[in-house]
Amino acid sequence: MVDAAHPLFVYLPCGVGGAPGGIAHGLKLLFGPHVHCFFAEPVASPCMLVQLASGGDAPLSVYDIGLDNRTEADGLAVGLASPLVAPLMRAELSGVFTVGDDDLFRLRLQVEDNCQLALEPSAAAAVRGPDWLCNSTAGQAYLAAHGLQQQLADAHHVVWTTGGALVPPEEHQRFRQRGLSLAG
């Protein structure tokens, strides 16, 4: 059940914005104000965040603000947000948070060890979502601004992960080794 007493929080990895924008739009149509969608982007490639923060409709890339778009999150390494999706997300998206490359490997390792899912690093970006929402200053401000603190115990959280099924086993082993080296 998704309603005012049982809000739905969805965390989606975002590259150009097409797929996560469509998912967020569809969820908003289904659940209205009771769904809260957040995009997860790499620190070096937050193209949707850059576009939305600009407040304008003119395309603005990560390069325009001095970022290099270099990230291990190859599926999210996009310099410019979709000009079709960004204006729609301005009204429908609850927020955007960024994830560093090292965290992608740590999060990927946690998912593999706890859920037996072998993800690629890009797919692990959204895993940071619930922690970001509940423990960051920005996440706490969002909860307070929307009066959601009391509903957290009854809320639903969906961490959207895609990608990894077609990654060769030796690459998954490399991802795992990097995660282990960062975890210790």
Secondary structure, 3 states (H helix, E strand, C coil): CCECCECEEEEEECCCCHHHHHHHHHHHHHHHHHEEEEEEEECCCCHHHHHHHHCCCCCCCCHHHCCCCCCCCHHHCCCCCCCCHHHHHHHHCCEEEEECHHHHHHHHHHHHHHHCCCCCHHHHHHHHHHHHHHHCHHHHHHHHHCCCHHHHHHCEEEECCCCCCCCCHHHHHHHHHHHHHHHC
